[in-house]
Amino acid sequence: VRIGLIPTIAPFLLKSFVPELVNSHPDLEINISESPTRELVHRLNHGSLDLALLSTPNESLPGLMERTLYFE
């Protein structure tokens, strides 16, 4: 699974979910990268990412499923 995160949240969120993901799916290959929101949206739209954790609101999300994880 290819996961993209914005750099401002990556250090905090990675330690929250990666260990559990690895433990529950030990054979899963995980590729994690950091990029700004605009780049993550582009990569999602072009199929080079499977999911991204990014900053919203963002008007460039047509065709993508969006879930709110938290508010700051």
PDB file of N, CA, C and O in Angstrom, chain B, residues numbered from 101:
ATOM      1  N   VAL B 101       0.848  -1.162   0.000  1.00  0.00           N
ATOM      2  CA  VAL B 101       0.000   0.000   0.000  1.00  0.00           C
ATOM      3  C   VAL B 101       0.902   1.237   0.000  1.00  0.00           C
ATOM      4  O   VAL B 101       1.871   1.315   0.755  1.00  0.00           O
ATOM      5  N   ARG B 102       0.567   2.188  -0.851  1.00  0.00           N
ATOM      6  CA  ARG B 102       1.353   3.425  -0.974  1.00  0.00           C
ATOM      7  C   ARG B 102       0.602   4.548  -0.269  1.00  0.00           C
ATOM      8  O   ARG B 102      -0.505   4.914  -0.661  1.00  0.00           O
ATOM      9  N   ILE B 103       1.224   5.090   0.781  1.00  0.00           N
ATOM     10  CA  ILE B 103       0.600   6.093   1.637  1.00  0.00           C
ATOM     11  C   ILE B 103       1.383   7.394   1.544  1.00  0.00           C
ATOM     12  O   ILE B 103       2.607   7.404   1.671  1.00  0.00           O
ATOM     13  N   GLY B 104       0.670   8.483   1.323  1.00  0.00           N
ATOM     14  CA  GLY B 104       1.289   9.803   1.315  1.00  0.00           C
ATOM     15  C   GLY B 104       0.770  10.632   2.477  1.00  0.00           C
ATOM     16  O   GLY B 104      -0.410  10.555   2.821  1.00  0.00           O
ATOM     17  N   LEU B 105       1.646  11.423   3.081  1.00  0.00           N
ATOM     18  CA  LEU B 105       1.263  12.292   4.190  1.00  0.00           C
ATOM     19  C   LEU B 105       1.876  13.664   3.987  1.00  0.00           C
ATOM     20  O   LEU B 105       2.932  13.803   3.370  1.00  0.00           O
ATOM     21  N   ILE B 106       1.206  14.669   4.511  1.00  0.00           N
ATOM     22  CA  ILE B 106       1.827  15.992   4.501  1.00  0.00           C
ATOM     23  C   ILE B 106       2.887  16.015   5.601  1.00  0.00           C
ATOM     24  O   ILE B 106       2.693  15.419   6.661  1.00  0.00           O
ATOM     25  N   PRO B 107       4.003  16.697   5.357  1.00  0.00           N
ATOM     26  CA  PRO B 107       5.128  16.670   6.303  1.00  0.00           C
ATOM     27  C   PRO B 107       4.804  17.164   7.709  1.00  0.00           C
ATOM     28  O   PRO B 107       5.427  16.721   8.675  1.00  0.00           O
ATOM     29  N   THR B 108       3.835  18.078   7.839  1.00  0.00           N
ATOM     30  CA  THR B 108       3.543  18.631   9.164  1.00  0.00           C
ATOM     31  C   THR B 108       2.878  17.637  10.106  1.00  0.00           C
ATOM     32  O   THR B 108       2.959  17.793  11.325  1.00  0.00           O
ATOM     33  N   ILE B 109       2.219  16.615   9.557  1.00  0.00           N
ATOM     34  CA  ILE B 109       1.563  15.638  10.427  1.00  0.00           C
ATOM     35  C   ILE B 109       2.234  14.268  10.414  1.00  0.00           C
ATOM     36  O   ILE B 109       1.964  13.441  11.285  1.00  0.00           O
ATOM     37  N   ALA B 110       3.086  14.024   9.457  1.00  0.00           N
ATOM     38  CA  ALA B 110       3.706  12.697   9.315  1.00  0.00           C
ATOM     39  C   ALA B 110       4.367  12.191  10.589  1.00  0.00           C
ATOM     40  O   ALA B 110       4.118  11.051  10.980  1.00  0.00           O
ATOM     41  N   PRO B 111       5.203  12.992  11.258  1.00  0.00           N
ATOM     42  CA  PRO B 111       5.892  12.468  12.445  1.00  0.00           C
ATOM     43  C   PRO B 111       4.941  12.055  13.563  1.00  0.00           C
ATOM     44  O   PRO B 111       5.249  11.150  14.339  1.00  0.00           O
ATOM     45  N   PHE B 112       3.800  12.705  13.646  1.00  0.00           N
ATOM     46  CA  PHE B 112       2.853  12.431  14.718  1.00  0.00           C
ATOM     47  C   PHE B 112       1.939  11.251  14.388  1.00  0.00           C
ATOM     48  O   PHE B 112       1.681  10.406  15.244  1.00  0.00           O
ATOM     49  N   LEU B 113       1.453  11.195  13.153  1.00  0.00           N
ATOM     50  CA  LEU B 113       0.501  10.152  12.787  1.00  0.00           C
ATOM     51  C   LEU B 113       1.152   8.812  12.477  1.00  0.00           C
ATOM     52  O   LEU B 113       0.554   7.764  12.724  1.00  0.00           O
ATOM     53  N   LEU B 114       2.357   8.830  11.943  1.00  0.00           N
ATOM     54  CA  LEU B 114       3.004   7.567  11.592  1.00  0.00           C
ATOM     55  C   LEU B 114       3.152   6.656  12.812  1.00  0.00           C
ATOM     56  O   LEU B 114       2.880   5.458  12.734  1.00  0.00           O
ATOM     57  N   LYS B 115       3.575   7.218  13.918  1.00  0.00           N
ATOM     58  CA  LYS B 115       3.757   6.392  15.112  1.00  0.00           C
ATOM     59  C   LYS B 115       2.427   5.929  15.697  1.00  0.00           C
ATOM     60  O   LYS B 115       2.395   5.015  16.521  1.00  0.00           O
ATOM     61  N   SER B 116       1.324   6.557  15.273  1.00  0.00           N
ATOM     62  CA  SER B 116       0.007   6.166  15.761  1.00  0.00           C
ATOM     63  C   SER B 116      -0.539   4.937  15.056  1.00  0.00           C
ATOM     64  O   SER B 116      -1.154   4.084  15.696  1.00  0.00           O
ATOM     65  N   PHE B 117      -0.326   4.829  13.750  1.00  0.00           N
ATOM     66  CA  PHE B 117      -0.986   3.747  13.037  1.00  0.00           C
ATOM     67  C   PHE B 117      -0.072   2.730  12.378  1.00  0.00           C
ATOM     68  O   PHE B 117      -0.513   1.606  12.137  1.00  0.00           O
ATOM     69  N   VAL B 118       1.164   3.057  12.075  1.00  0.00           N
ATOM     70  CA  VAL B 118       2.037   2.109  11.371  1.00  0.00           C
ATOM     71  C   VAL B 118       2.323   0.852  12.199  1.00  0.00           C
ATOM     72  O   VAL B 118       2.220  -0.245  11.649  1.00  0.00           O
ATOM     73  N   PRO B 119       2.672   0.943  13.469  1.00  0.00           N
ATOM     74  CA  PRO B 119       2.933  -0.291  14.223  1.00  0.00           C
ATOM     75  C   PRO B 119       1.727  -1.244  14.233  1.00  0.00           C
ATOM     76  O   PRO B 119       1.891  -2.452  14.067  1.00  0.00           O
ATOM     77  N   GLU B 120       0.542  -0.709  14.423  1.00  0.00           N
ATOM     78  CA  GLU B 120      -0.663  -1.553  14.427  1.00  0.00           C
ATOM     79  C   GLU B 120      -0.919  -2.157  13.045  1.00  0.00           C
ATOM     80  O   GLU B 120      -1.303  -3.322  12.936  1.00  0.00           O
ATOM     81  N   LEU B 121      -0.709  -1.370  11.997  1.00  0.00           N
ATOM     82  CA  LEU B 121      -0.884  -1.856  10.631  1.00  0.00           C
ATOM     83  C   LEU B 121       0.083  -2.996  10.329  1.00  0.00           C
ATOM     84  O   LEU B 121      -0.310  -4.008   9.750  1.00  0.00           O
ATOM     85  N   VAL B 122       1.330  -2.836  10.716  1.00  0.00           N
ATOM     86  CA  VAL B 122       2.358  -3.871  10.492  1.00  0.00           C
ATOM     87  C   VAL B 122       2.036  -5.132  11.300  1.00  0.00           C
ATOM     88  O   VAL B 122       2.172  -6.246  10.796  1.00  0.00           O
ATOM     89  N   ASN B 123       1.611  -4.952  12.545  1.00  0.00           N
ATOM     90  CA  ASN B 123       1.281  -6.112  13.384  1.00  0.00           C
ATOM     91  C   ASN B 123       0.065  -6.865  12.864  1.00  0.00           C
ATOM     92  O   ASN B 123       0.040  -8.095  12.899  1.00  0.00           O
ATOM     93  N   SER B 124      -0.932  -6.154  12.387  1.00  0.00           N
ATOM     94  CA  SER B 124      -2.151  -6.817  11.931  1.00  0.00           C
ATOM     95  C   SER B 124      -2.036  -7.365  10.511  1.00  0.00           C
ATOM     96  O   SER B 124      -2.806  -8.245  10.127  1.00  0.00           O
ATOM     97  N   HIS B 125      -1.085  -6.857   9.728  1.00  0.00           N
ATOM     98  CA  HIS B 125      -0.887  -7.297   8.341  1.00  0.00           C
ATOM     99  C   HIS B 125       0.609  -7.463   8.070  1.00  0.00           C
ATOM    100  O   HIS B 125       1.181  -6.661   7.331  1.00  0.00           O
ATOM    101  N   PRO B 126       1.254  -8.468   8.639  1.00  0.00           N
ATOM    102  CA  PRO B 126       2.712  -8.588   8.541  1.00  0.00           C
ATOM    103  C   PRO B 126       3.245  -8.773   7.116  1.00  0.00           C
ATOM    104  O   PRO B 126       4.407  -8.455   6.862  1.00  0.00           O
ATOM    105  N   ASP B 127       2.449  -9.268   6.197  1.00  0.00           N
ATOM    106  CA  ASP B 127       2.913  -9.462   4.818  1.00  0.00           C
ATOM    107  C   ASP B 127       2.672  -8.252   3.919  1.00  0.00           C
ATOM    108  O   ASP B 127       3.061  -8.258   2.751  1.00  0.00           O
ATOM    109  N   LEU B 128       2.039  -7.225   4.453  1.00  0.00           N
ATOM    110  CA  LEU B 128       1.720  -6.033   3.671  1.00  0.00           C
ATOM    111  C   LEU B 128       2.972  -5.204   3.417  1.00  0.00           C
ATOM    112  O   LEU B 128       3.711  -4.885   4.349  1.00  0.00           O
ATOM    113  N   GLU B 129       3.205  -4.861   2.176  1.00  0.00           N
ATOM    114  CA  GLU B 129       4.305  -3.937   1.843  1.00  0.00           C
ATOM    115  C   GLU B 129       3.779  -2.519   1.967  1.00  0.00           C
ATOM    116  O   GLU B 129       2.768  -2.167   1.360  1.00  0.00           O
ATOM    117  N   ILE B 130       4.466  -1.710   2.752  1.00  0.00           N
ATOM    118  CA  ILE B 130       4.033  -0.333   2.991  1.00  0.00           C
ATOM    119  C   ILE B 130       5.094   0.612   2.465  1.00  0.00           C
ATOM    120  O   ILE B 130       6.270   0.491   2.806  1.00  0.00           O
ATOM    121  N   ASN B 131       4.677   1.553   1.634  1.00  0.00           N
ATOM    122  CA  ASN B 131       5.565   2.584   1.102  1.00  0.00           C
ATOM    123  C   ASN B 131       4.985   3.918   1.554  1.00  0.00           C
ATOM    124  O   ASN B 131       3.866   4.274   1.185  1.00  0.00           O
ATOM    125  N   ILE B 132       5.750   4.650   2.350  1.00  0.00           N
ATOM    126  CA  ILE B 132       5.280   5.924   2.908  1.00  0.00           C
ATOM    127  C   ILE B 132       6.128   7.059   2.362  1.00  0.00           C
ATOM    128  O   ILE B 132       7.356   6.977   2.330  1.00  0.00           O
ATOM    129  N   SER B 133       5.451   8.123   1.931  1.00  0.00           N
ATOM    130  CA  SER B 133       6.168   9.302   1.431  1.00  0.00           C
ATOM    131  C   SER B 133       5.499  10.565   1.956  1.00  0.00           C
ATOM    132  O   SER B 133       4.319  10.563   2.307  1.00  0.00           O
ATOM    133  N   GLU B 134       6.270  11.635   2.003  1.00  0.00           N
ATOM    134  CA  GLU B 134       5.773  12.932   2.444  1.00  0.00           C
ATOM    135  C   GLU B 134       5.802  13.903   1.277  1.00  0.00           C
ATOM    136  O   GLU B 134       6.777  13.957   0.528  1.00  0.00           O
ATOM    137  N   SER B 135       4.725  14.671   1.125  1.00  0.00           N
ATOM    138  CA  SER B 135       4.636  15.700   0.087  1.00  0.00           C
ATOM    139  C   SER B 135       3.597  16.721   0.518  1.00  0.00           C
ATOM    140  O   SER B 135       2.768  16.437   1.383  1.00  0.00           O
ATOM    141  N   PRO B 136       3.632  17.904  -0.075  1.00  0.00           N
ATOM    142  CA  PRO B 136       2.578  18.883   0.180  1.00  0.00           C
ATOM    143  C   PRO B 136       1.230  18.378  -0.358  1.00  0.00           C
ATOM    144  O   PRO B 136       1.187  17.512  -1.232  1.00  0.00           O
ATOM    145  N   THR B 137       0.152  18.922   0.167  1.00  0.00           N
ATOM    146  CA  THR B 137      -1.202  18.508  -0.213  1.00  0.00           C
ATOM    147  C   THR B 137      -1.399  18.478  -1.720  1.00  0.00           C
ATOM    148  O   THR B 137      -1.911  17.491  -2.247  1.00  0.00           O
ATOM    149  N   ARG B 138      -1.014  19.514  -2.415  1.00  0.00           N
ATOM    150  CA  ARG B 138      -1.221  19.581  -3.870  1.00  0.00           C
ATOM    151  C   ARG B 138      -0.573  18.388  -4.581  1.00  0.00           C
ATOM    152  O   ARG B 138      -1.173  17.797  -5.478  1.00  0.00           O
ATOM    153  N   GLU B 139       0.637  18.042  -4.182  1.00  0.00           N
ATOM    154  CA  GLU B 139       1.345  16.912  -4.789  1.00  0.00           C
ATOM    155  C   GLU B 139       0.661  15.589  -4.446  1.00  0.00           C
ATOM    156  O   GLU B 139       0.562  14.702  -5.293  1.00  0.00           O
ATOM    157  N   LEU B 140       0.189  15.457  -3.204  1.00  0.00           N
ATOM    158  CA  LEU B 140      -0.506  14.230  -2.811  1.00  0.00           C
ATOM    159  C   LEU B 140      -1.780  14.033  -3.629  1.00  0.00           C
ATOM    160  O   LEU B 140      -2.065  12.922  -4.077  1.00  0.00           O
ATOM    161  N   VAL B 141      -2.539  15.094  -3.823  1.00  0.00           N
ATOM    162  CA  VAL B 141      -3.762  15.013  -4.633  1.00  0.00           C
ATOM    163  C   VAL B 141      -3.417  14.606  -6.062  1.00  0.00           C
ATOM    164  O   VAL B 141      -4.092  13.761  -6.649  1.00  0.00           O
ATOM    165  N   HIS B 142      -2.381  15.200  -6.614  1.00  0.00           N
ATOM    166  CA  HIS B 142      -1.943  14.850  -7.968  1.00  0.00           C
ATOM    167  C   HIS B 142      -1.586  13.360  -8.040  1.00  0.00           C
ATOM    168  O   HIS B 142      -2.002  12.663  -8.965  1.00  0.00           O
ATOM    169  N   ARG B 143      -0.828  12.888  -7.077  1.00  0.00           N
ATOM    170  CA  ARG B 143      -0.409  11.482  -7.074  1.00  0.00           C
ATOM    171  C   ARG B 143      -1.590  10.537  -6.877  1.00  0.00           C
ATOM    172  O   ARG B 143      -1.609   9.454  -7.463  1.00  0.00           O
ATOM    173  N   LEU B 144      -2.572  10.922  -6.068  1.00  0.00           N
ATOM    174  CA  LEU B 144      -3.786  10.117  -5.927  1.00  0.00           C
ATOM    175  C   LEU B 144      -4.534  10.035  -7.254  1.00  0.00           C
ATOM    176  O   LEU B 144      -4.954   8.960  -7.682  1.00  0.00           O
ATOM    177  N   ASN B 145      -4.692  11.181  -7.890  1.00  0.00           N
ATOM    178  CA  ASN B 145      -5.418  11.231  -9.159  1.00  0.00           C
ATOM    179  C   ASN B 145      -4.729  10.454 -10.268  1.00  0.00           C
ATOM    180  O   ASN B 145      -5.388  10.006 -11.207  1.00  0.00           O
ATOM    181  N   HIS B 146      -3.422  10.289 -10.177  1.00  0.00           N
ATOM    182  CA  HIS B 146      -2.669   9.581 -11.219  1.00  0.00           C
ATOM    183  C   HIS B 146      -2.294   8.153 -10.824  1.00  0.00           C
ATOM    184  O   HIS B 146      -1.557   7.480 -11.545  1.00  0.00           O
ATOM    185  N   GLY B 147      -2.801   7.693  -9.681  1.00  0.00           N
ATOM    186  CA  GLY B 147      -2.619   6.305  -9.298  1.00  0.00           C
ATOM    187  C   GLY B 147      -1.288   5.927  -8.684  1.00  0.00           C
ATOM    188  O   GLY B 147      -1.006   4.740  -8.523  1.00  0.00           O
ATOM    189  N   SER B 148      -0.458   6.905  -8.335  1.00  0.00           N
ATOM    190  CA  SER B 148       0.822   6.551  -7.722  1.00  0.00           C
ATOM    191  C   SER B 148       0.748   6.513  -6.195  1.00  0.00           C
ATOM    192  O   SER B 148       1.745   6.220  -5.536  1.00  0.00           O
ATOM    193  N   LEU B 149      -0.426   6.807  -5.627  1.00  0.00           N
ATOM    194  CA  LEU B 149      -0.689   6.634  -4.195  1.00  0.00           C
ATOM    195  C   LEU B 149      -2.015   5.896  -4.045  1.00  0.00           C
ATOM    196  O   LEU B 149      -2.924   6.051  -4.862  1.00  0.00           O
ATOM    197  N   ASP B 150      -2.110   5.096  -2.994  1.00  0.00           N
ATOM    198  CA  ASP B 150      -3.368   4.414  -2.685  1.00  0.00           C
ATOM    199  C   ASP B 150      -4.213   5.223  -1.709  1.00  0.00           C
ATOM    200  O   ASP B 150      -5.442   5.189  -1.760  1.00  0.00           O
ATOM    201  N   LEU B 151      -3.547   5.942  -0.827  1.00  0.00           N
ATOM    202  CA  LEU B 151      -4.256   6.800   0.118  1.00  0.00           C
ATOM    203  C   LEU B 151      -3.323   7.902   0.575  1.00  0.00           C
ATOM    204  O   LEU B 151      -2.101   7.792   0.478  1.00  0.00           O
ATOM    205  N   ALA B 152      -3.931   8.973   1.079  1.00  0.00           N
ATOM    206  CA  ALA B 152      -3.131  10.103   1.556  1.00  0.00           C
ATOM    207  C   ALA B 152      -3.815  10.734   2.762  1.00  0.00           C
ATOM    208  O   ALA B 152      -5.042  10.782   2.850  1.00  0.00           O
ATOM    209  N   LEU B 153      -3.003  11.208   3.672  1.00  0.00           N
ATOM    210  CA  LEU B 153      -3.478  11.997   4.801  1.00  0.00           C
ATOM    211  C   LEU B 153      -3.017  13.414   4.538  1.00  0.00           C
ATOM    212  O   LEU B 153      -1.820  13.704   4.538  1.00  0.00           O
ATOM    213  N   LEU B 154      -3.990  14.301   4.310  1.00  0.00           N
ATOM    214  CA  LEU B 154      -3.639  15.649   3.882  1.00  0.00           C
ATOM    215  C   LEU B 154      -4.525  16.687   4.518  1.00  0.00           C
ATOM    216  O   LEU B 154      -5.472  16.375   5.240  1.00  0.00           O
ATOM    217  N   SER B 155      -4.198  17.915   4.235  1.00  0.00           N
ATOM    218  CA  SER B 155      -4.913  19.051   4.774  1.00  0.00           C
ATOM    219  C   SER B 155      -6.111  19.378   3.889  1.00  0.00           C
ATOM    220  O   SER B 155      -6.005  19.364   2.663  1.00  0.00           O
ATOM    221  N   THR B 156      -7.246  19.672   4.511  1.00  0.00           N
ATOM    222  CA  THR B 156      -8.437  20.087   3.770  1.00  0.00           C
ATOM    223  C   THR B 156      -8.959  21.369   4.396  1.00  0.00           C
ATOM    224  O   THR B 156      -8.486  21.688   5.487  1.00  0.00           O
ATOM    225  N   PRO B 157      -9.870  22.131   3.838  1.00  0.00           N
ATOM    226  CA  PRO B 157     -10.591  21.820   2.610  1.00  0.00           C
ATOM    227  C   PRO B 157      -9.709  22.010   1.387  1.00  0.00           C
ATOM    228  O   PRO B 157      -8.802  22.842   1.357  1.00  0.00           O
ATOM    229  N   ASN B 158     -10.009  21.226   0.410  1.00  0.00           N
ATOM    230  CA  ASN B 158      -9.261  21.276  -0.838  1.00  0.00           C
ATOM    231  C   ASN B 158     -10.249  21.051  -1.969  1.00  0.00           C
ATOM    232  O   ASN B 158     -10.940  20.032  -1.994  1.00  0.00           O
ATOM    233  N   GLU B 159     -10.324  21.974  -2.891  1.00  0.00           N
ATOM    234  CA  GLU B 159     -11.295  21.884  -3.974  1.00  0.00           C
ATOM    235  C   GLU B 159     -10.862  20.935  -5.073  1.00  0.00           C
ATOM    236  O   GLU B 159     -11.615  20.743  -6.027  1.00  0.00           O
ATOM    237  N   SER B 160      -9.679  20.329  -4.987  1.00  0.00           N
ATOM    238  CA  SER B 160      -9.170  19.445  -6.029  1.00  0.00           C
ATOM    239  C   SER B 160      -9.452  17.979  -5.742  1.00  0.00           C
ATOM    240  O   SER B 160      -8.680  17.118  -6.164  1.00  0.00           O
ATOM    241  N   LEU B 161     -10.528  17.670  -5.041  1.00  0.00           N
ATOM    242  CA  LEU B 161     -10.776  16.303  -4.646  1.00  0.00           C
ATOM    243  C   LEU B 161     -11.920  15.600  -5.381  1.00  0.00           C
ATOM    244  O   LEU B 161     -12.382  14.566  -4.900  1.00  0.00           O
ATOM    245  N   PRO B 162     -12.400  16.107  -6.518  1.00  0.00           N
ATOM    246  CA  PRO B 162     -13.481  15.368  -7.182  1.00  0.00           C
ATOM    247  C   PRO B 162     -13.013  13.973  -7.570  1.00  0.00           C
ATOM    248  O   PRO B 162     -11.896  13.788  -8.054  1.00  0.00           O
ATOM    249  N   GLY B 163     -13.886  12.997  -7.350  1.00  0.00           N
ATOM    250  CA  GLY B 163     -13.541  11.623  -7.683  1.00  0.00           C
ATOM    251  C   GLY B 163     -12.770  10.881  -6.605  1.00  0.00           C
ATOM    252  O   GLY B 163     -12.515   9.685  -6.746  1.00  0.00           O
ATOM    253  N   LEU B 164     -12.395  11.561  -5.538  1.00  0.00           N
ATOM    254  CA  LEU B 164     -11.664  10.924  -4.440  1.00  0.00           C
ATOM    255  C   LEU B 164     -12.571  10.849  -3.214  1.00  0.00           C
ATOM    256  O   LEU B 164     -13.361  11.760  -2.966  1.00  0.00           O
ATOM    257  N   MET B 165     -12.458   9.773  -2.454  1.00  0.00           N
ATOM    258  CA  MET B 165     -13.219   9.635  -1.225  1.00  0.00           C
ATOM    259  C   MET B 165     -12.465  10.350  -0.112  1.00  0.00           C
ATOM    260  O   MET B 165     -11.256  10.179   0.048  1.00  0.00           O
ATOM    261  N   GLU B 166     -13.187  11.143   0.644  1.00  0.00           N
ATOM    262  CA  GLU B 166     -12.571  11.930   1.717  1.00  0.00           C
ATOM    263  C   GLU B 166     -13.189  11.556   3.055  1.00  0.00           C
ATOM    264  O   GLU B 166     -14.409  11.445   3.177  1.00  0.00           O
ATOM    265  N   ARG B 167     -12.340  11.362   4.055  1.00  0.00           N
ATOM    266  CA  ARG B 167     -12.779  11.084   5.423  1.00  0.00           C
ATOM    267  C   ARG B 167     -12.058  12.048   6.359  1.00  0.00           C
ATOM    268  O   ARG B 167     -10.841  12.210   6.272  1.00  0.00           O
ATOM    269  N   THR B 168     -12.799  12.679   7.242  1.00  0.00           N
ATOM    270  CA  THR B 168     -12.197  13.572   8.219  1.00  0.00           C
ATOM    271  C   THR B 168     -11.709  12.732   9.400  1.00  0.00           C
ATOM    272  O   THR B 168     -12.472  11.965   9.987  1.00  0.00           O
ATOM    273  N   LEU B 169     -10.431  12.888   9.736  1.00  0.00           N
ATOM    274  CA  LEU B 169      -9.847  12.157  10.865  1.00  0.00           C
ATOM    275  C   LEU B 169      -9.865  12.973  12.145  1.00  0.00           C
ATOM    276  O   LEU B 169     -10.089  12.438  13.230  1.00  0.00           O
ATOM    277  N   TYR B 170      -9.626  14.278  12.013  1.00  0.00           N
ATOM    278  CA  TYR B 170      -9.644  15.145  13.179  1.00  0.00           C
ATOM    279  C   TYR B 170      -9.652  16.599  12.730  1.00  0.00           C
ATOM    280  O   TYR B 170      -9.386  16.910  11.569  1.00  0.00           O
ATOM    281  N   PHE B 171      -9.964  17.484  13.676  1.00  0.00           N
ATOM    282  CA  PHE B 171      -9.935  18.926  13.443  1.00  0.00           C
ATOM    283  C   PHE B 171      -8.871  19.530  14.337  1.00  0.00           C
ATOM    284  O   PHE B 171      -8.675  19.094  15.472  1.00  0.00           O
ATOM    285  N   GLU B 172      -8.189  20.533  13.819  1.00  0.00           N
ATOM    286  CA  GLU B 172      -7.175  21.231  14.597  1.00  0.00           C
ATOM    287  C   GLU B 172      -7.597  22.640  14.847  1.00  0.00           C
ATOM    288  O   GLU B 172      -6.871  23.397  15.491  1.00  0.00           O
TER     289      GLU B 172
END
